[in-house]
Amino acid sequence: MAIKSIEATGKTIDEAKRNALAQLGLSEDEVSMEVLDRGKAALFGLFGGSPARVRVSYGLEEEEPAAPVAAPVRPAVKAAPVPPPRPSAAKPAERTERPERPEKQEKPERTEPAEAMVPQAPAVPAEELGPLCEDEKAQKISAFLTGLLEHMESQAQVKVYKPEEGRYKVILEGEKLGQLIGRRGETLDAIQQLTSYCVNRSGEKRVRIHVDAENYRAKREQSLQNLARKVAAKVVRNRRNVTLEPMNAYERHVIHTALQDVEGVTTYSMGTEPNRRVIVAYDRSSREQKR
């Protein structure tokens, strides 16, 4: 059988290999792989990247199976006759029935203590943003983001507000904004960082810029507050520290603020960016002072 090959691409070498195996319907043991291009990661996950590319070969020549070896024939052994059973005069003992076992009682369902039942926080009201802002900074923000969104092939509209002096709130509106938000807001954070760098690099008075889409920031903050209360209840109940997933500086600040007045816990951060985490620790001293 002749050797054949196909080429496949993906974000990583492993993904490109999986794509090739899926096309062929073969397993990894049935092919050989050659890396053609390891690919290049995109800047902030947005642009400038190139996919990884591999060549997968298959269809190696198969060896002819060896002729089966006939098993040696053993001579048949004549079985000895079995004598018939002798009749027993004794009456067989009657079979005693075992007493029925009592039905297994189901254990009562364990209920969580009241402190672990965290009520759902009310919906976060929309921020009063006022009319659209059209000053020099706002025009610069709008121009940069419009060009960036066109490069990302997004039809989102840019609306700039100025809720207070020195702070601009940017709202992206449109359909299919999930690609602009990204996993846990990573793409939205990158867009915000690029916009802030572009607007503030001139050396003039620095301004704060917040970019949001589909009210993601408020929803994320509410979700983090709910998580903080739930974890705090678990820490107090089990008297064991809990380490949260890596978060950016703003999200860590939300956790610290949500638990700063909660009795029995204290919070601090450990690690280096981008893997810096919040530790929710049991605070025995605060409970003893209350007694």
GIJODA-V517407 format. One record per helix or strand. SS is the DSSP state (hx for helix, st for strand). FROM is the first residue (numbers start at 1). TO is the last residue. Records with the same first field share a line. If there is no record, write none. Layout:
SS->FROM-TO + FROM-TO
//
This chain:
st->4-10 + 32-37 + 40-40 + 43-43 + 47-47 + 50-50 + 52-58 + 132-132 + 157-164 + 167-173 + 208-213 + 242-243 + 265-270 + 277-282
hx->13-24 + 28-30 + 114-116 + 136-151 + 178-181 + 183-200 + 216-238 + 249-259 + 284-290
//
